[in-house]
Amino acid sequence: MSSPLPVGLIGAGWIGSFHAETLAHRLPATRLVAVADPVPGAAERLSAPRSYQDPLALIDDPAVAAVAICSPAATHADLVVAAAQAGKHIFCEKPMALTLEDADRAIGAARDAGVALQVGFNRRFAGDFADAHDGVTRGAVGTPQMLRSLTRDPGIAAEVAARVKPWTIFNETLIHDFDTLCWLNPGARVTEVYAQADALIHPQFADQGFLDTSVVQLRFDNGAFATAEASFQAVYGYDVRGEIFGSGGILQAGRAPEQAGRSNVELFHDAYVAQFAHFVDCVQTGIAPSVTGEDARVALEIALAARESVERRAPVTLSGVLR
């Protein structure tokens, strides 16, 4: 039996704290050895023996064999590169990068170092979504023709909305849906993106680039159409669903609206844990993670196309994505 994998966590915010608890207590195969966060006391709060304010110091710690990057999105690519160059295996929350150049840099660094790089698209590890994916690959729906994925958050306060960075709805929310739609239509590639988005919940922040509601249409090279939609305010709870309709039937994933969760960690608790179990297995066996940096790049390319589509108010082919 392999020894527990010693992991250092970077970023002790909402999702980072949940992941830290998973690494420390929910998975016998991992050991949380360090936490890096600019807020003093984060490591003590999360029961980690080592505390850093500088994430690079955590990466340099010889006791750390792998890192979980849960810091703000703009820091991800640089931290992936630094961890790879230090020989650490890497779990990185989505998005892995905010530009295609940074995505390529992160992928290349992990490849050159020979370390595992897994990205946090947790829906792939949810039982109902995994069953839907397996059904598609078995041919249960025939040829996919129409797909749908949605994310509806339970609400966003005005003081939080005022701090949200422009394009967050694509880069950090719908990027889950973009990955899910590609995963549920295996072997197909998105060729066209048309997005509409607005601030319907907090219109007072629209002039600073805030968007809280969006619908995105995708076209795949196998002919299938897909729709991704997001809202930051579902009054009935946290709602995530997926659907694949094809020539031979239909498959669905997610709860009915009346069964929506109160938070993402409630709705996807087991999936969040399972993704780390998979990460550890990949590190210990040397197999490649099932959710790769290349997958993250594909989802990012769609997110950037959605941004350009909103700016141009027109469909965008992926060859025209902002770079």
C-alpha positions as CSV (number, residue, x, y, z in Angstrom):
1,M,0.0,0.0,0.0
2,S,1.4,3.4,-1.0
3,S,2.1,6.1,1.6
4,P,-0.3,9.1,1.6
5,L,0.6,11.7,-0.9
6,P,1.9,14.9,0.8
7,V,0.0,17.8,-0.7
8,G,0.4,21.5,-0.3
9,L,-2.6,23.7,-1.0
10,I,-2.4,27.3,-2.4
11,G,-5.4,29.5,-1.7
12,A,-7.6,29.0,1.3
13,G,-10.8,30.6,0.2
14,W,-14.2,29.0,-0.1
15,I,-13.3,26.1,-2.4
16,G,-9.7,25.9,-1.2
17,S,-10.9,25.4,2.3
18,F,-13.2,22.5,1.2
19,H,-10.4,20.9,-0.7
20,A,-8.1,21.3,2.2
21,E,-10.5,19.4,4.4
22,T,-10.7,16.7,1.8
23,L,-7.0,16.3,1.6
24,A,-6.6,16.4,5.4
25,H,-9.6,14.2,6.5
26,R,-11.7,12.7,3.7
27,L,-9.0,10.8,1.7
28,P,-6.7,8.4,3.5
29,A,-4.5,8.5,0.4
30,T,-3.5,12.2,1.0
31,R,-1.9,14.2,3.7
32,L,-2.2,18.0,3.8
33,V,1.3,19.2,4.8
34,A,1.1,22.9,4.0
35,V,-1.1,25.8,3.1
36,A,-0.2,29.0,1.4
37,D,-2.5,32.0,1.6
38,P,-2.0,35.8,2.1
39,V,-4.3,35.8,5.0
40,P,-2.5,35.0,8.3
41,G,-3.8,31.9,10.2
42,A,-5.1,30.0,7.2
43,A,-2.9,27.0,7.8
44,E,-3.9,26.8,11.4
45,R,-7.6,27.1,10.6
46,L,-7.2,24.2,8.2
47,S,-5.0,22.1,10.5
48,A,-1.9,22.1,8.2
49,P,1.5,21.8,9.9
50,R,3.2,24.4,7.6
51,S,2.0,27.9,6.8
52,Y,3.2,30.2,4.0
53,Q,2.0,33.5,2.7
54,D,4.1,33.2,-0.5
55,P,2.9,30.3,-2.7
56,L,6.4,29.9,-4.2
57,A,7.8,29.1,-0.8
58,L,5.2,26.3,-0.5
59,I,6.2,25.0,-3.9
60,D,9.9,25.0,-2.9
61,D,9.1,23.0,0.3
62,P,10.7,19.5,-0.1
63,A,8.0,18.0,2.0
64,V,5.4,18.9,-0.7
65,A,5.1,16.3,-3.5
66,A,2.0,17.7,-5.1
67,V,0.2,21.1,-5.1
68,A,-3.5,21.9,-5.2
69,I,-3.9,25.4,-6.8
70,C,-7.0,27.1,-5.6
71,S,-5.9,30.7,-5.7
72,P,-7.5,33.4,-7.9
73,A,-7.8,32.5,-11.6
74,A,-5.2,35.1,-12.8
75,T,-2.5,33.3,-10.8
76,H,-3.1,29.8,-12.0
77,A,-0.9,29.6,-15.1
78,D,2.2,31.0,-13.4
79,L,1.7,28.7,-10.4
80,V,1.3,25.6,-12.6
81,V,4.6,26.5,-14.4
82,A,6.4,27.1,-11.1
83,A,5.1,23.8,-9.6
84,A,6.0,21.9,-12.7
85,Q,9.5,23.3,-12.8
86,A,9.9,22.3,-9.1
87,G,8.9,18.7,-10.0
88,K,5.6,18.8,-8.2
89,H,2.4,17.1,-9.4
90,I,-0.4,19.6,-10.0
91,F,-4.1,19.7,-9.4
92,C,-5.3,23.1,-10.6
93,E,-8.8,24.6,-10.2
94,K,-10.5,25.9,-13.3
95,P,-9.7,27.9,-15.3
96,M,-6.2,26.7,-15.7
97,A,-5.3,30.0,-17.5
98,L,-7.0,33.1,-18.9
99,T,-5.2,33.2,-22.3
100,L,-4.4,30.5,-24.7
101,E,-0.7,31.4,-24.6
102,D,-0.7,30.9,-20.8
103,A,-2.6,27.6,-21.2
104,D,0.1,26.4,-23.7
105,R,2.8,27.5,-21.3
106,A,1.3,25.6,-18.4
107,I,0.7,22.5,-20.5
108,G,4.2,22.6,-21.9
109,A,5.8,23.0,-18.4
110,A,4.0,20.0,-17.0
111,R,4.8,17.9,-20.1
112,D,8.5,18.9,-20.0
113,A,8.7,18.1,-16.2
114,G,6.9,14.8,-16.6
115,V,4.4,15.6,-13.8
116,A,0.7,15.0,-13.5
117,L,-1.5,18.0,-14.4
118,Q,-5.2,17.6,-13.6
119,V,-7.8,20.4,-13.9
120,G,-10.8,20.7,-11.6
121,F,-13.8,20.0,-13.8
122,N,-15.6,18.2,-11.0
123,R,-18.7,17.4,-13.0
124,R,-16.9,14.6,-14.7
125,F,-16.7,12.8,-11.4
126,A,-20.4,13.2,-10.4
127,G,-22.2,9.9,-10.7
128,D,-25.1,11.1,-12.9
129,F,-22.9,13.0,-15.3
130,A,-20.4,10.1,-15.5
131,D,-23.3,7.7,-16.2
132,A,-24.5,10.1,-19.0
133,H,-21.1,10.2,-20.5
134,D,-20.7,6.4,-20.4
135,G,-24.2,6.1,-22.0
136,V,-23.1,8.4,-24.9
137,T,-19.9,6.4,-25.5
138,R,-22.0,3.1,-25.5
139,G,-24.2,4.6,-28.2
140,A,-27.3,4.9,-25.9
141,V,-28.5,8.1,-27.6
142,G,-27.3,7.2,-31.1
143,T,-25.7,10.2,-32.8
144,P,-25.8,13.3,-30.5
145,Q,-27.8,16.1,-32.1
146,M,-28.6,18.6,-29.3
147,L,-26.9,19.1,-26.0
148,R,-27.6,21.3,-23.0
149,S,-25.7,22.3,-19.9
150,L,-26.7,24.9,-17.3
151,T,-25.3,26.4,-14.2
152,R,-27.5,28.5,-11.9
153,D,-26.0,29.9,-8.7
154,P,-28.3,30.5,-5.7
155,G,-27.6,34.2,-5.6
156,I,-25.0,37.0,-5.5
157,A,-25.1,40.0,-3.2
158,A,-24.6,43.5,-4.6
159,E,-21.4,44.0,-2.6
160,V,-19.9,40.8,-4.2
161,A,-21.1,41.6,-7.7
162,A,-19.3,45.0,-7.4
163,R,-16.0,43.1,-7.1
164,V,-16.6,40.5,-9.8
165,K,-14.1,40.8,-12.7
166,P,-15.3,41.2,-16.2
167,W,-16.0,38.0,-18.2
168,T,-16.1,35.9,-15.0
169,I,-19.4,34.3,-16.2
170,F,-17.5,32.7,-19.1
171,N,-14.0,32.2,-17.5
172,E,-15.1,30.7,-14.2
173,T,-18.8,29.7,-14.4
174,L,-19.7,28.6,-17.9
175,I,-16.3,27.1,-18.5
176,H,-17.6,24.2,-16.5
177,D,-20.5,23.9,-19.0
178,F,-18.2,24.2,-22.0
179,D,-16.1,21.3,-20.7
180,T,-19.1,19.3,-19.9
181,L,-20.6,19.7,-23.4
182,C,-17.4,18.7,-25.1
183,W,-17.0,15.7,-22.8
184,L,-20.6,14.6,-23.5
185,N,-20.0,14.8,-27.2
186,P,-16.8,12.8,-27.4
187,G,-14.6,13.2,-30.4
188,A,-16.4,16.3,-31.6
189,R,-14.9,19.8,-31.8
190,V,-16.7,23.1,-31.4
191,T,-16.5,25.2,-34.5
192,E,-18.8,28.1,-33.9
193,V,-19.8,30.1,-30.8
194,Y,-22.6,32.7,-30.4
195,A,-23.1,34.2,-26.9
196,Q,-25.4,36.7,-25.4
197,A,-24.9,38.1,-21.9
198,D,-26.2,40.9,-19.7
199,A,-26.5,42.1,-16.1
200,L,-30.1,41.3,-15.3
201,I,-29.7,40.7,-11.6
202,H,-27.5,43.7,-10.8
203,P,-27.8,46.0,-13.8
204,Q,-26.2,48.8,-11.8
205,F,-22.8,47.2,-12.4
206,A,-23.2,46.6,-16.2
207,D,-21.1,49.6,-17.0
208,Q,-18.1,48.1,-15.3
209,G,-18.3,44.9,-17.3
210,F,-20.3,42.8,-14.8
211,L,-22.4,40.0,-16.4
212,D,-24.7,37.7,-14.4
213,T,-26.8,36.0,-17.1
214,S,-25.8,34.4,-20.3
215,V,-26.9,31.9,-23.0
216,V,-24.2,30.5,-25.4
217,Q,-24.9,28.5,-28.5
218,L,-22.3,26.1,-29.8
219,R,-22.0,24.2,-33.1
220,F,-19.9,21.0,-33.3
221,D,-18.1,19.6,-36.3
222,N,-20.2,16.4,-36.1
223,G,-23.3,18.6,-36.7
224,A,-24.6,18.7,-33.1
225,F,-25.9,21.9,-31.6
226,A,-25.4,22.7,-27.9
227,T,-26.6,25.4,-25.5
228,A,-24.9,26.5,-22.3
229,E,-26.6,28.9,-19.9
230,A,-25.8,30.5,-16.6
231,S,-27.5,32.7,-14.0
232,F,-26.0,34.0,-10.8
233,Q,-29.4,34.0,-9.1
234,A,-31.6,31.0,-8.9
235,V,-33.9,31.7,-5.9
236,Y,-34.6,28.0,-5.4
237,G,-31.0,26.9,-5.0
238,Y,-27.8,25.8,-6.7
239,D,-28.9,24.1,-10.0
240,V,-26.6,22.2,-12.4
241,R,-28.0,20.0,-15.2
242,G,-27.0,18.4,-18.4
243,E,-28.8,16.7,-21.3
244,I,-27.8,14.8,-24.5
245,F,-30.5,14.3,-27.1
246,G,-29.6,12.1,-30.1
247,S,-31.0,10.0,-33.0
248,G,-31.6,7.1,-30.6
249,G,-32.7,8.7,-27.4
250,I,-32.0,11.1,-24.5
251,L,-29.8,11.1,-21.4
252,Q,-30.0,13.6,-18.6
253,A,-27.9,14.5,-15.5
254,G,-28.6,16.7,-12.5
255,R,-31.5,17.1,-10.1
256,A,-34.9,18.5,-10.8
257,P,-35.2,22.2,-9.7
258,E,-37.1,21.4,-6.6
259,Q,-34.1,19.2,-5.5
260,A,-31.5,21.9,-6.2
261,G,-28.6,22.1,-3.7
262,R,-27.9,24.9,-1.3
263,S,-24.3,25.2,-2.5
264,N,-21.8,23.7,-4.9
265,V,-20.1,21.7,-2.2
266,E,-23.4,20.2,-1.2
267,L,-24.4,19.3,-4.7
268,F,-21.0,18.0,-5.7
269,H,-19.5,16.9,-2.4
270,D,-18.7,13.4,-3.6
271,A,-17.5,14.5,-7.0
272,Y,-15.0,17.0,-5.4
273,V,-13.6,14.1,-3.3
274,A,-13.6,11.7,-6.2
275,Q,-11.5,14.0,-8.4
276,F,-8.8,14.1,-5.8
277,A,-8.9,10.3,-5.4
278,H,-8.4,10.1,-9.1
279,F,-5.5,12.6,-8.9
280,V,-3.7,10.6,-6.3
281,D,-4.2,7.4,-8.2
282,C,-2.7,9.0,-11.3
283,V,0.3,10.3,-9.3
284,Q,0.9,6.9,-7.7
285,T,0.4,4.8,-10.8
286,G,1.9,7.1,-13.4
287,I,-1.2,7.1,-15.6
288,A,-2.4,10.4,-17.1
289,P,-5.3,12.2,-15.5
290,S,-8.6,11.9,-17.3
291,V,-9.0,15.7,-17.1
292,T,-6.0,17.2,-18.8
293,G,-4.5,20.6,-19.4
294,E,-5.5,20.2,-23.0
295,D,-9.1,19.8,-21.9
296,A,-8.8,23.0,-20.0
297,R,-7.4,24.7,-23.1
298,V,-10.4,23.6,-25.2
299,A,-12.9,25.0,-22.6
300,L,-10.9,28.2,-22.4
301,E,-10.9,28.6,-26.2
302,I,-14.7,28.4,-26.1
303,A,-14.9,30.9,-23.2
304,L,-12.7,33.4,-25.2
305,A,-14.9,33.0,-28.2
306,A,-18.0,33.6,-26.1
307,R,-16.4,36.9,-24.9
308,E,-15.6,37.9,-28.5
309,S,-19.1,37.0,-29.6
310,V,-20.6,39.3,-26.9
311,E,-18.3,42.1,-27.9
312,R,-19.0,41.7,-31.6
313,R,-22.7,40.7,-31.2
314,A,-22.1,38.0,-33.8
315,P,-21.1,34.4,-34.0
316,V,-17.4,33.6,-33.8
317,T,-15.5,30.7,-35.3
318,L,-12.7,29.4,-33.1
319,S,-10.1,30.5,-35.6
320,G,-11.1,34.1,-34.7
321,V,-10.7,33.7,-30.9
322,L,-9.0,36.5,-29.0
323,R,-5.4,35.5,-28.2
